[in-house]
Each structure stands twice: as structure tokens, then as C-alpha cells.
Amino acid sequence: MYPVYEISREQAIKIINIEENFLNDVKAKEIKPAKLSETVSAFANAGGGDIYIGISEKGSSKIRSWMGFNDVEEANDITQVLFKSHPFGNHLIFEFLENRDYPGYVLHITVKKVKEIVKSSKNEIFVRINAGKSKLSSNQEIARLELDKGITTFEDEWVNINPERIENSISILNFLINVVPNAEPLTYLNNQELVKEEQCKVSGVLLFCDEPAIYLPKRCSIKIMRYRTKDEDIGREFLDGVPITIEGDLYNVIYRAVEQSIKIIEGIQKLGTKGMENILYPRETLHEIITNAVLHRDYSIAADSQIRIFDNRIEVESPGKLPGHVTKENILDTQSARNPTVVRLINKFPNPPNQDVGEGLNTAFSAMEALRLKPPIIMEKENSVLVLIPHEPLASAEELVIEYLKENDEITNRIARDITGIKSENTMKNVFLRLKNRDVIEPIPGRKGAASAWQMKNN
């Protein structure tokens, strides 16, 4: 018999309205068990997730309602088919939820990612993609999945720690406020298989220890550095002040790193078309890229993540290569969670940093475009992933020169390079010549060499 939990009306409403995404799905109780096994296969072969059965959707309006099983035995067909498909069931946790204001019992299935490939009742293989599933059929697709799942994730390693450092932490108390159903810290940690005796999994330490750096040094902090230069070949002489170290549980590390980065950025100015202006990066871009760096880094590598803030760009570097089959080319269209437990559980915190699961980087790119800035650049290095966020306008160099001259009497090569991001004097000179050939600008008479400048042409 699986446990039955009575939940509050507020918690029930939250389940009814939960967003279907990479980690969550809702199904009506009438779903065929064989069809449900495909969804289970998809979750288990991706990052795991939660399925709520007993939530119906009405027609094309997709209005949801709580229509649970009349009794827990009514769901026996589902559990039997799932266990027949997956005899060990080591990736499944079942529980029933009820509320006196709503009819019946909702079956909540927690699906964990496991090392082996999980198949459906028809012996087919699925993976979760955004809010849906995709069937794998070719040998190449299956081989790629085997490669992805064959890598042992460091988040499942055990760390020697006094359990009280976890079960009495501020972090887990904050976390459990948002969990349905409510549970005592130690009960929840045991149910999630995060603790045993005097040990805790790395994922548990990262999420629920207030000072994880004590147990995982050089693995769970972020270094923030400010360099007063635009150069790419940098040295310590450009470092402004002492690097800032952000420590704590992952949830707080993400939010503190974003806030500290924004605070530093607010003090930077650059030459714009209307004179000196404050640097502006979209908060969404910083948040999503920093979140991605924290959640998907390789925690087996003893190195902190780094945020480097320059006069004309931000660099976010996280240890470890891109996980599984993810590449620079497909990173906006696919997911592969190196740390599925961390990704799944941090999504249950109040105001989770990975609110739009699977859409984070897309949000980062869209926010840059909305401000008419060039998109982030993702680079895979030998042992790390570097995301470069340039502060370069999408407008053409010609447009920026004209815009500047609408507000100013003249423009020099150096000023033009500052506002356009062009590094080469000759390249900038060619921009001027193209505008000259179009009778838009002209050189200022008598200005030669370093003093030469251009002005709008009076037609």
C-alpha cells in the first residue's frame, strides 16, 4: 500500500495549475497504463520528474480540474503495468494526495533518472523534451542516450557529514515550505535517498547545507572579478580590487551572484551615441546564464565557477564540458542534465531559479535581442564551458556612426570604435568610406593624422 497524504487547498490548487515542462506533467485518471509507461520512460531517460494522475483538462480550453481516483485500489492497473515494464521499479516513487474540497485521490509518481535505459511497456525508448516526449528508434539515437546515461554523476557520491548540518539547516527549512506534501526534514531527505547514517549525497550537501564549501571545497562557490579593460589578453594589472567569493547553498549562491554582478555593472559607463551612458545588461540574461553555470557544472572538478566583468563584456565560466549529447550548436534546442537531482529539487524551492525549465538559455538570448544587443557566445574549452555576454549593439556600424553624429558635431576613429565595438582602425576607416561614398558624411577639412575626424555632410 502506498502512502496517502492530505494536503491543503492551496497545495491542491498549485498541483492543478502546475506548468507542464521538462520536469512536470499532469494526466487524467483515464490514461491508458501503457501510454503512461511512455511518459515514465521519457522522464527516467532524461532528468527525472513528477507526474500527477487525476488532473483532467476540458476540451480545447485546457481548463484543468481535480478528478482523482475514487479509491487508491482504482489505480492498481497503473502501478501493475509500470512494475511489469520495470520489475525493479528503482526509479519510481508512488504516493496518493487528497483534499477534502476536491473529489478523489491524485496519484503522484516521482520518476528518478537512473543509469540504465528505461523502456515502455511495449519495449520502446522515450526521452523527455520540454513538455513532451520523443521516441528513440535509430541505433545512433540509442547509442547517444547510452553514452549520456553511462556517465556516473558526481552528485550521487557520498560525503561524510553530521546529518544535523543538513536536517537543521536554514536552507532545508526554506525548501520544505514549498514542498507538497509537507514533511519533516529527515523524512524528506530519507525519502529522496539523500542521507544515510553519517553521510549525505553531494546533491544534498550542495542544496541543503548552509556551508557546503566546508565539505566540498573549491566546488560550490563563485568567484566574481572586475577587470577594467576591454582587452582579451588580460593580466592582474587590470584587476579592480579583490575578487568576491559567493558561498552558501546553491539556491542562495545563484541569487547572490546575480545581485552582486548587477551591483558591479551599475558602476560601469561606456561611450554611447549620446555621450557617456551606463552599461545595461538584461537581468534575465545574467540570471539564466549564471543559473545554468551552477546547475550544470561538473562538481567532480575542484574549481570554482567564475564571473569576470569587463568594460565591454561579461564572461561566465563553469568547470566541465557540455554534458552528454549537448553541443554549442544544439544547446538551445536540447537538454541533458548532468546533475538531475539538483535540477529537479532546486525547482521546488520558492521562486526557483530555474523557473522555466529547459527554456533558460532561450530566455537569455531573447532578452539580449530585446535590448538590441548581440547574443551571448557559448564556447567549449578543454575542461570548462565559457559563456561570453558582449555589450555590443545589433545595429550596424554605419547606423551607430550616423546616430552619434545626430547628437555630436564630429566623430573620430577612436570614438567610433568605442561605440561600435570594432577593434581595427582600418575596418573602422572602411565604414567611414562607405558612408562617404553614399554622400552621408565627409572628412573635416584640415584635420590630418590622429586629429582627423568626420562630420555629417550638408546636402
Beta strands, then each sheet from edge to edge (+ up, - down):
strand 1: 4-6
strand 2: 24-27
strand 3: 49-53
strand 4: 55-58
strand 5: 63-66
strand 6: 92-98
strand 7: 106-111
strand 8: 125-129
strand 9: 132-136
strand 10: 158-160
strand 11: 195-196
strand 12: 199-201
strand 13: 222-226
strand 14: 244-246
strand 15: 269-272
strand 16: 275-278
strand 17: 305-309
strand 18: 313-319
strand 19: 377-380
strand 20: 384-390
strand 21: 441-443
strand 22: 454-456
sheet 1: 1+ 6+ 7- 3+ 2+
sheet 2: 4+ 5-
sheet 3: 8+ 9-
sheet 4: 10+ 12- 11+
sheet 5: 14+ 13- 17- 18+ 20- 19+
sheet 6: 15+ 16-
sheet 7: 21+ 22-
end
